[in-house]
């Protein structure tokens, strides 16, 4: 785990430094696309069930309820024009590099659940998934993203936790690029 944390620190710092001009441009475009702040903060469940505030680029209009992505499909579109593109290419997740620097997340791990996803959190707790730091990407993301029902996500997250090794993280990172480019499972 020492190497995982060290890699997280080095890679997230370098990416933030390298991507900072693009991140600033995206923030400006988001503010021009719709009123409100560029960064969206949301309460999530982290390692050991502790709450933390996740950072994302805002892809929805202000006042949109805090619902899991799959439940948002039942509502009239709350996603902004630019937000739809950012979600498809997963650029809305880039501010989470700050969460990685702060030690609240890892580059790879189970995606953190929303604070109000109590059933999913209970399943993860009993499966031991919450013992691991949450990630920007993970085993479940490269195997279906938002297409998967919660019980399958928990099974995939448990598999990752049970089989974790340093090089598995690298396999997942490379597979994430492929999943993002294919836009498979993106909502």
C-alpha positions, 0 to 999 in steps of 0.5 A: 500500500506504500507504493500505491499511495506514493504513486497516487501522490506523484501521478496526481501532482504531475497530472494536475501540474500538466493539465492545469491550463486545460482545467482552467479553460474547462472551468471557464467554459462551464461557467459560460455554459450555465450559471453556477460554480465550475466545481461541484462538491458532493458528500461521498462515502470514503474509506472505513465509511468516513464522509468526504467531499468529492470534487467534480466539474459541474455537469448539471444545472444548479438545484439538481437533486443528489441522486445516483446517475442511474436514477437521474435518467428518470428526470428531465435532463438536468445535464448541461450541453457542455456537461454531456460532453464532459461526462462522455469523456469522463473529464468531469472526474479530473478535479478528483486528482485533488481528492487523491492528493489530499489522501481521500481517494486513490487513482484506482479503487472502488468508486465512492458511493453517494452519502444517501446510497445507504443500501449500496454502502451497507453491501460494501461494508459487509463485503469489506470494500470500504476497507480500501480507499475509493478510486477515480477509476476501478475494476467495476468502471472498466467492466461496465461503469454506470450500466451495472446494478449495485450487486454486480458493482459490489461483487466486482469491487470485492474481487478487486479488494481481494485480488489487489496488487500494485500491477493490477492498478496499472492494468486498470488505469490502462483499461480505463483509457480504453473504456473512456475512449469507447464511451461504453457505459457512460451516462 
